[in-house]
Amino acid sequence: MSEFFENMNRVEVDKDSKPVIKFDNVCKTYTLYKSDQERFRALFIKPKNPILHRALDHVSFEVRKGESVGIMGDNGCGKSTLLKTVTGVNFPDEGTVEVDGMVAALLELTAGFSIEMTGRENIYLKGYILGMDDEQIKVIEERVIDFAELGEYIDQPVRTYSSGMKMRLGFAINVNIAPDILVVDEALAVGDAAFKAKCKNKIREIIETGVTVLFVSHNAAQVEEICERAIYMKKGHIIFDGPTKETHLVYLVDKRSAQIEKRRKKIAQLQKLIETSDNEEDVKAAQNVLPKHQKRLDQFETELAQYKQDLENYRKERYGNKEEEAETEE
């Protein structure tokens, strides 16, 4: 576990307090296009048989002040859409979203920059976008400049910046505006090793002040370090919402189960081909790859058994006493 997030001094969350983020039966659907030309035509002519993708499908959850909540799931499960809905970039087609407080979003760090304006001017521009006035921005201006470590480039047009410099400036602005809610999507990989460490320390510092955090990362260990609670999403649905370790194990069990089912179907197809095909080359090719699929299936089944055991042990350790007490009371 990373030294940056071990033994973090977290502010105790009041479970009875009013939620600062509330999703109630939220749906968001996108239309998928095969090409830019098709997307352009759709501005004038409604597609006859549009391909629709339900990114969020009746999603409901609440987050209270001071909570650090991770969002887990494979690509395309709805994680980024959920975060963009929190920040106001997206709006739901159905349901309601309530967000109480200033949101700093470490999503697309360079979004909203004017490339012709200097780095310093862009600090003010981003501040205005976030609803801050000149006095409030002036308070954070030097902190942002010091954190970004851009030197004399801070007064040069952003078009002269490298992509890394733009990201550093974007990160510096968002973590220094004293947000009520911090939204992070794979944004810890900014700059060199020393700057990454600085970013992690800053996020830890923000979390310790009691800021509410929504955090997305494909690095499960990182989510476990930062978040005490996590939500597992799949195909736009919330599959599980609970302690991060438990959520991660539920995700692993579900993922391996799906992989096993897919592998078994492939093996069945190969076996049927071997038994019924009259084409010797096809049969030989199937016989060659069948052992590899069987070996992979055995590996998945072993891992699934271990994940299930780990999940059972975790639940027994975390909830076992409560279950025993409930049985005793009965």
N, C-alpha and C positions, 0 to 999 in steps of 0.2 A: 504494500500500500504506500502511496506517495507520501513523502514527509510533509508536503504542503497542506494536506488535509487530515492528517492523523490528529486525533484528540482535539478536534475543532470545538471551540467554545460556542455552542449554539444557544441562541435565545430560546427559552421555553415557549412552545406554541400553545396559545389558549384555544383549545378545541371548541369552546363554546362561543368564541368571538364571531363576528360577522365575516363571511368570506371576502377576500379581496379579489378573487377570481371565481366566477361562477358560470359554468356552461350548463344550459338546460335544454336537452333534446336538440342539440345543434347538428345541422346537416349542411354539407357544402358539396356541390357537384360541379365538375368541370367538363367542358366539351373538348374532346380530343380531335386533332386534325392531322391528316396525313402529310400535309405540306404547308408552307407559308402562304402559298397561293390559295389553298383551300380556306385557310384562316382569314385571308383578306376578303375572299368572296362572301364569307359568312357575315361580313359587316353589312352587306347589301341584300343578300339572298339567304333566307333561312334554309339550312341543310335539311334534306328530306329524311335521311336516316342517320342522325348524328350519333357518334360514339360517345357515350357519357361515362364519366368516372366519378363515383361517389367517394370523395376523399375523406369526408367525415359523415358517419352514418348514425344519427341519433346519439350523439356523445353528451354525457352528463357527468360532471364532477365539480368539486369545490376545492379551493386552496385558501388556507388562512394565513394571516400575516405571520411572517417569520418561517414559514415552511420552505424546505428545499425539496422540490419534486422532480424526479427524473422521468423522461419519456423514452420508453424502449420500444423496439420493433424494427422489422426489416424495411428496406427502401420501399417507398410507395404505400406505407401503412397509414399515413396521415399525420405524422409527427410535425413536419414543417408547416403543413396547412394549419394545424392546431396553434402553433406558435405565432404564425402570421395573423391568425384571427385574434389572438390575445393583443397583439401590437396594433391592430386596426388596419393592417394592410389588406386583409381579406374581410369580407362580411358574410355571415351565414345566409343560406337560402331559407332555412327553417330554424326555429328555436331562438333562444336569446343568449347573449354573452354580456356579462357584467364585469367590468374591470375598475377597481377603485384605487387610483394612485398613478403617479408618473411611472411610465414604463421605459426602461433602457433595453434596447434590443441588440444583442450581439449575433445578428443573423447575417445579413449582407452588409458587412462593416462599411463599405464605401458607398452605400446607397444614399442619395440625397446630396452628394458633393457636387459643387460646381467646379469643373476642371479649370476654368479661366480665373477663378478666385484663388487667393493664397490660402495656405493652411490655416493661418490665423483668422482670415475672413470666414472660412468654412466652419470654424468653431462657433462663430456667431450665427451663421446660417443654420447649422444643426440645432443650436440652442433655440432659435426662433421657431423652428419646426416643432420642437418639443414643448413650446409654450412658455419659454423663459423670457425674461426681459433683460435689458442691457446690464443692469446692476447684478442680476443673478449670474449672467454669463461672465461678467468681469471677475466675479469671485472665483470661478473655476478656471479661468483662462490660463493662468500660469501653471496651475496643477496639470492641466491637459498637456501643455507644451513640455513641461518637465518629464511627464510620464512617457510621451511619444518619442522623446529623444531624437528629434529631427534636426536639431541645431539650426543653422541659418536657413535651412529649407522651409522653415515654418512661414517665412515671408515670401516664398516663391510660389508661382501658380501650381496648383495640384496636378496639372497636365504634365509637369516636369517630374512628378514623383514616380517611383517604381510601384508595382502593385503591393509590395510588402510595406512600403512607406505609407500608402493610403490606408492599408489595413491597420497599421499601428496608430495612425491618427484617429481612425474611426473607433478603434477599441478604447483609446485614451479618452475620447469625448464621452462615450457611453458609460464608462465605469467611474467617471468623475462628476457626474451630474447629480449625485445623491438621489438615485432612483428609489421608488417604493417597491418596484418589481423589476427584477433582472431576468431577461430572457436570453438564454445562451444556446446556440446551435453549432456545435463543432467549432467553437471559436477560440479554443485554447492553443491551437497550433499557429501562433502569430509570431513571426520573426525568428531570431536565433534562439539557442538554448537558454541564454541568460534572460532574454526578453520573455520567453515562454514562462520561465520561473517567476518573473516579475508579474506576469498576467495572472498566474495561478494564485500567487500571494494576494494580489488585489482582490480577486474573486473571493478568496477565503476571508479577507478583511471585511468585504461587503456582507457576506453571509453572517459573520459574527456580529454585525450591527443590527441584525434582525430583518434585513431586507428579504422579501419573498423571492424565491428563485425557481424558474422553470428551466431545466437543463436537458438537452438532447445530445447524446454521443453514442457512437457505435462501440466505444470502449466501455464495456460493462464495469470494469474495475474502477474506472474514473467516476461513473455514475454512483457506484457504491460508496466511494470516498466522499463525494459531495452531498449526496441526497440520502435522507433517511426513509423517504417514501418514493415509490416509482409506479408508473402506469404503463402497462403493456398493451400496445395497440396492434391490431391486425386487420387489414382491409377496411380501415375506417371505423372499426369498432374498438371499444375498450374491452379487452379480454380479462384483465386483472388489475386491481389497484390495491396496493398494500406496502408493507415494508420492502425496501429495495432488494435485499437478499432473497426474500421469498418470491418477489416479482421476477427476478432474474432466473431463478430455478424453474418457475412456472413457464417462462419463455423458452428455456432450454428443453424442457420436457415436451412442450407443444411443437417446437421446431424439429426435434429429433423424431417425434411420432409422425409428423408429416413426411419427413425424409424417408423413414422406414416404409411407409405406405407407398410412396412413389417408387422406391427401389424394388419392393415386392412386385409391383405391377410390371416393372421392366423385366424382372426375372421371369415372371409368368409368360410374358410375350416371347422372350427368347426360348423358353422351354417349348412353347407351342410351335414356334417356327421350326425348332429342331425335330419335333415329332411329326410335323405335317408337311414340311416343304420338300419339294422334289429337286430343288436347286442345291447342288452339292456345295457350291461356293458360299451360298448364304448360310447353310447349315454349319459349315466349317467355321465361318466368321462368328456365328452365334456361339458355337462351342468354345471358341477362343476367349471371348469376352465374358462369358457366363461366370467363370470362377472369380473374375475381378469384381463383378457386381455382388456375388455371394459373400466375398470377403468384406466388401464395404458394408453390406447389410449386417453382417455379424458384428462389425465394429460399432455401427449405429445402435444395434440392440444392446450391446454391452454398455455403451455410454448412456443410453436411455435408462437402463436399470440402475446405473449409478446416480443419475440425476434424480430419479424417483426416490431412491434411498436417501439422498441428501435432502430432498424436499421434505420427506417424512420425518427425518431426524430434526430438521430445522423447526418444523411445526410442533413436534413433540417437545422440543426444548423451549420454544416460545409460548406455546399455548397449552402444553400438557397439564400443568398445574391448575390452570383455569378450568379445563375440562374435568379434572378429577374433583375439584371443589364443587362444580355444578352437579356432578353425579352424587357427591356426598350430601349436598343440600336436598336433592330429590329423595 
